[in-house]
Amino acid sequence: MEGRGVTLSCQQFQGGNLLRVSGVIDESFDPEEFVRLAGHGAVIVDLAEVHRITSFGVREWIRALRDMTASYLGLIGCRPTVMAQLNTVHGFGGSGDVITLFAPYVCPRCSEEIEEHLDLRVCSADVRAGNLPRVECPRCREVAEFDDIPSTYFAYVTSKGEPHPPLDIQRVLACAIGGRLRAPLSIRKEVRTTVTAVWLAGALDERARLRRVVDGVEGDVVMLLGGLTDCTTEGLVQLQRALEPIDIPVYFAHVTPQIATQLAEHDDTGRWRVASVLVPARCCECDGELEFVVGAQALDGVLSPGFRCRSCGSPEAPTLDPTAVKTAMARVDRAVPEPLTRYLEDLVAKATTTLSPGSSGFYERYEIVDRLGGGGMAEVSLARLRGEEGFSKLVVIKQLHEELTADQGAVTMFLREARLAARIGHPNVVQIFNLGRRDGRHFIAMEYVDGWDLRELRGMVQDLSRPFPVVHALRIAAAVAAGLHAAHTMVSASNPESVVHCDVSARNVLVSRCGAIKLTDFGIARVLQHFEGALPETVWGTPAYMAPEQLHPALGKISPRTDIYGLGAVLFELLTDSRPPPCPVTGEEVLEWAEQSPPRVLDFRPEVPAVVGEIVDRALTRRPAGRYVWARDMQRDLEFALEKIGARPGSTEFSRWLEITAKDRDNAGSLSQRLAGTGRQRIGHDEHGEHDESRRTISHQDTNRYTVASSELELRPSTAVERLRRSRRRDED
């Protein structure tokens, strides 16, 4: 649409519409045409070519945004002209996110004016902190100066916080921005009847970490690639390695013709199948650009169900790109399983090719079974994921407290936990299924572990007056070390981030009834490349397991050895039924304490093999340099110790011991009392005379610079599950 001062053009993608606005927004701007082109789904509005906005244009623009029915609005290419209106006119941005903008700079030497393109998905935190990017003048190479007042220019985007566009529109953004910044790969899973769907969005390149893709996949497996913004040879090699263990056909859906060809070239197993291809097309009625999903039905002359042009509403078959159709005919498999065909048809009918974690429908598929507890940051619930034909699965939902939704620091910490944990694909780390938002509150859907945390398990053994078996303590520690190593080495040339958990404690290690061991709660983890060793004003952790360098920087930097100390404290506790003395708070005592030798396991429990005592002693060395460098080194020593004491491989013996211990404890008549008190935050000392391990506030009297802050206390689902089991038994009776 072209008026006297403004031009509108729309490009349709399966994930949403790209609406370009150019020229002058004045009284000729047509709100009704704008709303029609925007449609009902997600829309990205590109404002990079808007040169001027008049007062009457502002009026018409606000009217257009008010009448919009789009599910998501994102603004990109906001130049200073647009930013001025966003910062001064209430309602000019509607409910939209500013995703990218141009920041004005000027060269102090030659007066060259420069506009630097900023992607707030990447640099929002830096912008809010006033850390603007360094820009050189392209003419004289002098460092340019920001040509505005930062607090004024970024007022609107600061008030909105970091943008979180749904994954559906990643390809729309890639097309609009021109690939200047590649979004990292995002992965989501969905299970419906016999179909396991894996959704990929962002850049499939050398940064991709895909090992978790194969975790638990079965049935009809399909990978949906409609959200990919880039697909490189290195990324396909990563995909190839991840799919090697799967000995069943893997289908790929909503792939571009180019990616379909790339998949054929990299399939060494002969088990890869293409279920559908995204073919460029034009509507026969309005000549609008769109993408058409071509599957086996379309090749047979059957129009995909639910097709309708989102601009004009025409149900007529579009005109397809003949070259892309030729590729589709050569690549699409005509023998797609029926459940998978129905699943893909449903996606096409809903115009969905990528999974949007922010959609309310995803959350509403969960039925809250019971509230498990909560803490200072979030509440934790046991939920049942329901699917078609009676499918059901227990998961844990962790949702940010409503009063913290406006606290950007709390939201950032909550989101970091989900993103970090989701990227660590390892069997010994609790899996993150989804990150979303409902009613303005972020939530995390994560793996439910039916069992106990180590604090509960240790209590069960104590109540039976038995020592914790050495072999099982070593198994647990070795598994946790393996999970930690996965976090510590989550690094590549293009993704140099190594994560330190910083809160390895008994309550953050979960043990399932079948013997699976998993590390959880990455809420206070640190990314080493963003942390140079100087402690912040708030230090998070569980004091009984904190390495001394977490409290006192003079003793060393935060590193993987910090987590090794925490794991050593956990193992010491299991073997001796007591915790090692925590690091003193005051500076006068800490240096003297650091030179002392830690308590020895053999002094508390002489029957423990000497090789085990040596491992614990090394892990608990108070100076970081004396500990294991990597968690894998500790894991190897633990596994060697298991072999030396004659432990049998596998987890059968461990799961059997768990079953017997739980049964004996239940028969003792006190299990229900213990579970009723699980997770409650006690002040002072627990029933064993030891200091409570929950995170809390401790003031440093010497410098008053650091604080160990109170954090969230996640409650484990044992109590709720026992109630659920009793309810089922009553129903059966």
PyMOL commands that set and color helices and strands:
alter all, ss='L'
color gray80, all
select helices_A, chain A and resi 31-38+55-67+80-88+120-128+150-153+155-160+167-177+211-214+233-243+257-266+296-299+322-331+338-349+360-364+388-390+402-404+408-423+454-463+470-488+506-508+528-530+543-545+548-551+553-555+560-576+587-595+601-604+610-619+624-626+631-644+652-667+671-676+718-732
alter helices_A, ss='H'
color red, helices_A
select strands_A, chain A and resi 6-13+16-25+42-53+72-76+97-98+100-106+113-119+145-146+186-192+195-204+220-231+250-253+272-274+276-282+289-295+319-320+366-374+378-386+392-400+432-438+441-447+451-453+499-500+509-512+517-519+526-527+538-539+698-699+707-708
alter strands_A, ss='S'
color yellow, strands_A
deselect
rebuild
show_as cartoon
